[in-house]
Amino acid sequence: MSIVIHEALRAYIDPLTEHEFAALERSILTEGCRDALVCWGEVLIDGHNRYAICQRHHLPYKTVQNDNFANIEDVQLWMIDNHLARRSVSDFQRGMLALRKKEIVANRAKAQEEQALPENTESDVAVPVIKATQSRQDIARAAGISSNAVVQIEKIQKAATPELVQAVRDGTISISAAAAIASLPDQDQLTAVAGGRKELQQAARQVRDKAREQKAPAKNAASHETAESHVDDSARASSHTANDEMSTLRQRVAHLQTENEDLQRQIAALKAQLGSV
């Protein structure tokens, strides 16, 4: 059968690095193409690298059909799940794939909601709505990575230059370091990438140090406010205590004055009795 390469699908999954492609090529040349290529009709949906290698060296290959798709989005979701199930996929690739899946599902949910609203205005029939996965915890669980890594990958996805993204894909720099560098202007990112691993690490360290310096004054101010609050609380507590003690003393003095007056009356009565005798 003839095989059709859908360029959007071929580019949807991150390509292998030169090292990975060379290793796969050596394996196929030695053992042949052991895994069958997966097609949707004539469209190739899994095995693009294997197909390219077999074509280059005129090697035989097998194909299997998967026709359980209604559209390209179904194929993309299948490709994402298929790659997430592979152990060789890096954490960065897993995060990117999971975020792509989230975007597809969210768009589908929005489209279905917009379509369902006018249709249900005069109907009591409930139409099931696709619920998009929104939480980072769900995305992290689907990708098999931490929630913190998802946050960092989102930063890279939004602000990193293509060159910085490629450096993460190649393993030249870690996800956390790339997320820090992504906060820099594009030109600074390009300069760091051009400098290689050491320059990237130094740039990430400088960004983190600057962030810590900016947090320090705010932390100190908060500590100062807390200390002042404690002093005020202590002063108020001391004032309440002094007032309570003063009230107690006044009550005691009044009681003693009353007792003194009683004693004086008793003495006066005794003197009157003795005078009459």
C-alpha positions as CSV (number, residue, x, y, z in Angstrom):
1,M,0.0,0.0,0.0
2,S,1.1,3.6,-0.5
3,I,1.8,5.6,2.6
4,V,0.9,9.3,2.9
5,I,2.9,11.6,5.2
6,H,0.7,14.2,6.8
7,E,3.2,17.0,7.6
8,A,1.2,18.4,10.5
9,L,1.1,14.9,12.2
10,R,4.7,14.3,11.5
11,A,5.7,17.5,13.1
12,Y,3.2,17.1,16.0
13,I,5.6,14.9,18.0
14,D,9.1,16.2,18.8
15,P,11.6,14.7,16.4
16,L,14.4,12.5,17.6
17,T,17.8,14.0,18.3
18,E,20.6,13.2,15.9
19,H,22.0,10.7,18.5
20,E,18.6,9.0,19.0
21,F,18.0,8.8,15.2
22,A,21.4,7.3,14.6
23,A,20.8,4.7,17.3
24,L,17.4,3.7,15.8
25,E,19.0,3.5,12.4
26,R,21.8,1.1,13.6
27,S,19.1,-1.0,15.3
28,I,17.0,-1.3,12.1
29,L,20.0,-2.0,10.0
30,T,21.0,-4.8,12.4
31,E,17.7,-6.4,13.3
32,G,15.3,-5.0,10.6
33,C,12.1,-3.0,11.3
34,R,10.6,-5.1,14.0
35,D,7.6,-2.8,14.9
36,A,4.9,-2.3,12.4
37,L,4.0,1.2,11.1
38,V,0.6,2.4,12.2
39,C,-1.7,4.0,9.5
40,W,-5.1,5.7,9.5
41,G,-6.1,4.7,6.0
42,E,-3.1,5.7,4.0
43,V,-1.9,8.3,6.5
44,L,1.0,7.3,8.6
45,I,0.4,8.1,12.3
46,D,3.1,6.2,14.1
47,G,6.6,5.2,12.9
48,H,7.7,8.2,10.8
49,N,11.4,7.7,11.7
50,R,11.3,4.0,11.0
51,Y,9.6,4.7,7.7
52,A,12.3,7.2,6.7
53,I,15.1,4.8,7.6
54,C,13.5,1.9,5.7
55,Q,13.0,4.1,2.7
56,R,16.6,5.3,2.8
57,H,18.0,1.8,2.9
58,H,15.2,0.1,0.9
59,L,14.3,-2.2,3.8
60,P,10.9,-4.0,4.2
61,Y,8.4,-3.0,6.8
62,K,4.9,-4.0,8.0
63,T,1.9,-1.8,8.5
64,V,-1.2,-2.1,10.7
65,Q,-4.5,-0.1,10.4
66,N,-6.1,1.9,13.1
67,D,-9.4,3.3,11.9
68,N,-10.9,4.3,15.2
69,F,-10.6,8.0,14.5
70,A,-13.2,10.5,13.4
71,N,-10.8,13.4,12.7
72,I,-7.2,14.7,13.0
73,E,-7.8,15.7,16.6
74,D,-8.6,12.1,17.5
75,V,-5.4,11.0,15.8
76,Q,-3.4,13.7,17.7
77,L,-4.8,12.5,21.1
78,W,-3.9,9.0,20.2
79,M,-0.4,10.0,19.3
80,I,0.0,11.8,22.6
81,D,-1.2,8.9,24.7
82,N,0.9,6.5,22.6
83,H,4.1,8.6,23.2
84,L,3.3,9.2,26.9
85,A,3.3,5.4,27.3
86,R,6.9,5.1,26.1
87,R,9.6,5.1,28.7
88,S,12.2,6.8,26.5
89,V,10.2,10.1,26.4
90,S,11.9,12.8,28.5
91,D,10.1,14.7,31.2
92,F,10.1,17.9,29.1
93,Q,8.5,16.0,26.2
94,R,5.9,14.5,28.6
95,G,5.0,17.8,29.9
96,M,4.6,19.4,26.5
97,L,2.5,16.4,25.3
98,A,0.2,16.6,28.3
99,L,-0.2,20.4,27.8
100,R,-1.1,19.8,24.1
101,K,-3.7,17.2,25.2
102,K,-5.1,19.7,27.6
103,E,-5.4,22.3,24.9
104,I,-7.2,19.9,22.5
105,V,-9.7,18.7,25.2
106,A,-10.3,22.3,26.3
107,N,-11.1,23.4,22.8
108,R,-13.4,20.5,22.2
109,A,-15.2,21.2,25.5
110,K,-15.6,24.9,24.5
111,A,-16.9,24.0,21.0
112,Q,-19.4,21.4,22.4
113,E,-20.6,23.9,25.0
114,E,-21.2,26.6,22.3
115,Q,-22.9,24.1,20.1
116,A,-25.1,22.6,22.9
117,L,-26.4,25.9,24.2
118,P,-28.7,26.9,21.3
119,E,-29.9,23.4,20.7
120,N,-31.0,22.9,24.4
121,T,-32.9,26.2,24.8
122,E,-36.2,24.5,24.1
123,S,-35.3,21.0,25.2
124,D,-35.1,19.2,28.5
125,V,-32.8,16.5,27.2
126,A,-29.4,16.8,28.9
127,V,-26.4,16.5,26.5
128,P,-23.2,15.2,28.1
129,V,-20.4,17.7,28.0
130,I,-16.8,17.0,27.7
131,K,-14.9,18.2,30.8
132,A,-11.5,19.6,30.1
133,T,-8.6,18.7,32.4
134,Q,-7.6,22.0,34.0
135,S,-5.6,21.4,37.1
136,R,-1.9,21.1,37.0
137,Q,-2.1,18.0,39.2
138,D,-4.2,16.2,36.5
139,I,-1.7,17.3,33.9
140,A,1.3,16.2,36.0
141,R,-0.4,12.8,36.7
142,A,-1.1,12.2,33.0
143,A,2.5,13.1,32.1
144,G,4.1,11.2,35.0
145,I,6.0,14.3,36.3
146,S,5.7,16.7,39.2
147,S,3.3,19.6,39.4
148,N,6.2,22.0,39.8
149,A,7.7,20.6,36.5
150,V,4.4,21.4,34.8
151,V,4.5,25.0,36.0
152,Q,8.1,25.3,34.7
153,I,7.2,23.8,31.3
154,E,4.3,26.2,31.0
155,K,6.8,29.1,31.5
156,I,9.1,27.7,28.9
157,Q,6.2,27.1,26.5
158,K,5.0,30.8,26.8
159,A,8.3,32.7,27.0
160,A,11.2,30.7,25.8
161,T,12.8,31.2,22.4
162,P,12.9,28.2,20.0
163,E,16.7,28.0,20.6
164,L,16.2,27.7,24.4
165,V,13.4,25.1,23.9
166,Q,15.7,23.1,21.7
167,A,18.4,23.2,24.4
168,V,16.0,21.7,26.8
169,R,15.0,19.0,24.3
170,D,18.6,18.2,23.7
171,G,19.3,17.9,27.4
172,T,21.8,20.7,27.4
173,I,19.9,22.4,30.2
174,S,17.4,21.3,32.9
175,I,13.7,22.2,32.9
176,S,14.1,24.3,36.0
177,A,17.1,26.3,34.6
178,A,15.3,26.9,31.3
179,A,12.2,28.2,33.1
180,A,14.4,30.7,34.9
181,I,16.2,31.8,31.7
182,A,12.8,32.1,29.9
183,S,12.1,35.2,32.1
184,L,14.9,37.0,30.3
185,P,14.6,39.1,27.1
186,D,14.9,37.1,23.9
187,Q,18.3,38.4,23.1
188,D,19.7,37.4,26.5
189,Q,18.2,33.9,26.0
190,L,19.9,33.6,22.6
191,T,23.2,34.8,24.1
192,A,23.0,32.2,26.9
193,V,22.2,29.4,24.4
194,A,25.1,30.4,22.2
195,G,27.4,30.2,25.1
196,G,26.7,26.5,25.8
197,R,26.0,24.6,28.9
198,K,28.1,26.7,31.3
199,E,26.7,30.0,30.1
200,L,23.1,28.7,30.4
201,Q,23.8,27.5,34.0
202,Q,25.4,30.8,34.9
203,A,22.4,32.7,33.4
204,A,19.9,30.6,35.4
205,R,21.9,31.1,38.6
206,Q,21.9,34.9,38.1
207,V,18.1,35.0,37.5
208,R,17.5,32.9,40.7
209,D,19.9,35.1,42.8
210,K,18.1,38.2,41.6
211,A,14.8,36.7,42.5
212,R,16.0,35.9,46.0
213,E,17.4,39.4,46.4
214,Q,14.0,40.9,45.4
215,K,12.2,38.6,47.8
216,A,14.4,39.4,50.8
217,P,13.3,43.1,51.4
218,A,9.6,42.0,51.2
219,K,10.3,39.2,53.7
220,N,12.2,41.6,56.0
221,A,9.3,44.1,55.8
222,A,6.8,41.4,56.7
223,S,9.0,40.3,59.6
224,H,9.3,43.9,60.8
225,E,5.5,44.3,60.6
226,T,5.0,41.1,62.6
227,A,7.5,42.2,65.3
228,E,5.7,45.6,65.6
229,S,2.4,43.8,65.8
230,H,3.8,41.6,68.6
231,V,5.1,44.8,70.4
232,D,1.7,46.4,70.1
233,D,-0.1,43.3,71.3
234,S,2.3,43.1,74.3
235,A,1.8,46.8,75.1
236,R,-2.0,46.3,75.0
237,A,-1.8,43.2,77.1
238,S,0.4,45.1,79.7
239,S,-2.0,48.0,79.7
240,H,-5.0,45.7,80.3
241,T,-3.1,44.0,83.1
242,A,-2.2,47.3,84.8
243,N,-5.8,48.5,84.6
244,D,-7.0,45.2,86.2
245,E,-4.5,45.5,89.0
246,M,-5.4,49.2,89.7
247,S,-9.1,48.3,89.8
248,T,-8.4,45.5,92.3
249,L,-6.3,47.9,94.5
250,R,-9.1,50.4,94.5
251,Q,-11.6,47.8,95.6
252,R,-9.2,46.7,98.4
253,V,-8.8,50.3,99.7
254,A,-12.5,50.9,99.7
255,H,-13.0,47.7,101.7
256,L,-10.3,48.7,104.2
257,Q,-11.8,52.1,104.6
258,T,-15.2,50.5,105.4
259,E,-13.6,48.2,108.0
260,N,-11.8,51.2,109.5
261,E,-15.0,53.2,109.9
262,D,-16.7,50.2,111.5
263,L,-13.9,49.9,114.0
264,Q,-14.0,53.6,114.8
265,R,-17.8,53.4,115.5
266,Q,-17.2,50.4,117.8
267,I,-14.5,52.2,119.8
268,A,-16.7,55.2,120.2
269,A,-19.5,53.0,121.5
270,L,-17.2,51.4,124.1
271,K,-16.0,54.8,125.3
272,A,-19.6,56.0,125.8
273,Q,-20.3,52.9,127.9
274,L,-17.2,53.4,130.1
275,G,-18.1,57.1,130.6
276,S,-21.6,56.3,131.8
277,V,-20.2,53.9,134.5
